[in-house]
Amino acid sequence: MRTCSLQDFMAELEPWLDSDHIRSAELDQHDHLILYFLDGMKNVYEISDCNRQQIGEVLSKLRQRGIPVQE
Protein backbone atom coordinates (compact mmCIF):
# COMPACT_ATOMS: atom_id res chain seq x y z
CA MET A 1 0.00 0.00 0.00
CA ARG A 2 1.19 3.48 -0.84
CA THR A 3 0.38 6.41 1.43
CA CYS A 4 0.37 9.73 -0.37
CA SER A 5 -1.26 13.13 -0.53
CA LEU A 6 -4.13 13.77 -2.93
CA GLN A 7 -1.91 16.04 -5.03
CA ASP A 8 0.83 13.38 -5.29
CA PHE A 9 -1.75 10.71 -6.11
CA MET A 10 -3.27 12.77 -8.93
CA ALA A 11 0.18 13.56 -10.35
CA GLU A 12 1.09 9.86 -10.32
CA LEU A 13 -2.26 8.84 -11.79
CA GLU A 14 -2.48 11.40 -14.62
CA PRO A 15 -0.42 9.48 -17.24
CA TRP A 16 -2.53 6.32 -16.68
CA LEU A 17 -5.93 7.98 -16.41
CA ASP A 18 -7.82 6.10 -19.11
CA SER A 19 -9.36 2.74 -19.80
CA ASP A 20 -6.37 1.75 -21.96
CA HIS A 21 -4.34 1.28 -18.76
CA ILE A 22 -6.71 1.00 -15.81
CA ARG A 23 -9.18 -1.89 -15.89
CA SER A 24 -11.17 -0.77 -12.83
CA ALA A 25 -11.05 1.04 -9.50
CA GLU A 26 -12.46 0.21 -6.11
CA LEU A 27 -12.85 1.98 -2.79
CA ASP A 28 -12.58 -0.52 0.05
CA GLN A 29 -14.15 -0.41 3.52
CA HIS A 30 -11.09 1.44 4.88
CA ASP A 31 -11.34 4.15 2.17
CA HIS A 32 -8.26 2.80 0.41
CA LEU A 33 -8.39 3.37 -3.32
CA ILE A 34 -7.47 0.27 -5.32
CA LEU A 35 -6.57 0.50 -8.98
CA TYR A 36 -6.52 -2.62 -11.16
CA PHE A 37 -4.42 -2.32 -14.31
CA LEU A 38 -4.88 -4.21 -17.57
CA ASP A 39 -1.46 -5.85 -17.19
CA GLY A 40 -2.63 -7.58 -13.99
CA MET A 41 -1.02 -5.17 -11.55
CA LYS A 42 -2.90 -3.77 -8.58
CA ASN A 43 -1.99 -0.65 -6.59
CA VAL A 44 -3.54 0.24 -3.24
CA TYR A 45 -3.45 3.86 -2.11
CA GLU A 46 -4.14 5.46 1.23
CA ILE A 47 -4.66 9.12 0.44
CA SER A 48 -3.71 10.80 3.67
CA ASP A 49 -4.84 14.40 3.33
CA CYS A 50 -8.40 14.29 2.06
CA ASN A 51 -11.89 13.29 3.06
CA ARG A 52 -14.38 10.87 1.54
CA GLN A 53 -15.99 13.63 -0.55
CA GLN A 54 -12.66 14.41 -2.22
CA ILE A 55 -12.08 10.72 -2.89
CA GLY A 56 -15.57 10.65 -4.41
CA GLU A 57 -14.49 13.41 -6.80
CA VAL A 58 -11.51 11.29 -7.85
CA LEU A 59 -13.84 8.34 -8.46
CA SER A 60 -16.11 10.56 -10.57
CA LYS A 61 -13.13 11.60 -12.66
CA LEU A 62 -12.27 7.94 -13.22
CA ARG A 63 -15.85 7.20 -14.30
CA GLN A 64 -15.78 10.14 -16.72
CA ARG A 65 -12.73 8.57 -18.34
CA GLY A 66 -14.60 5.30 -18.88
CA ILE A 67 -13.09 3.38 -15.98
CA PRO A 68 -15.53 1.18 -14.01
CA VAL A 69 -15.61 2.06 -10.31
CA GLN A 70 -16.93 -0.02 -7.45
CA GLU A 71 -17.68 1.61 -4.08
N, C-alpha and C positions, 0 to 999 in steps of 0.2 A: 504494500500500500504506500502511496505517495501522499505526503501532507504538503499542501501548498496554499498560497493565497489565491483568491479568485482571479486577480490580474495575471499571476504566473500561469494558472491553469488555462486561461483563455489564450495567452500567448503560445503556450505549448500546443494547444488544441487547434489553433487556426489553420495550420497547413493540412490538417487531416479532416477538416470539417465538411465532409460530404459522404454520400453513401457509396463512393468508390473505395473508401478506406474503412469506414466505420460501419459494421454490420448492424449494431444496435447499442442502446444505452439503457442503463437501469439504475434506479435509486433504491438502495437497500434500506432495511429497517433502521440502520444507524446513520442514515443520510450520507452514506458514502456513494459516490458516483462511480459506476462501473461502465467502462467502455469495452465493447467486444469488437475486435477488428476482423476484417475478412481473411487475414492470414492466420487466424486462430489465436492470436494474442489477446490478452485481457489485461487491462490496467484498472486499478482501483485507486480512487482519489478521495482523500479527506480534505475538503476545502475549508481551511481554518478560519477565515475571516469574513464569513457571510452567513446569512440566515436562510431558512428554507425558501422564502420568497425569491431570493436572488438565485438560488439553485433552480427553482422553477423557471426563471427567466432563461437560464442556460438550457434547460430541457426544451423549452419552447423554441429556442434557436436551433437546436438539433432537429426537432420536428420540421421546422421550416425548410431545413436542408434535405429533407426526405429520409431522415434516420429514425427508425422505429424506437420509441421510448416506452419503457415499462416503469411505472411508479408503484 
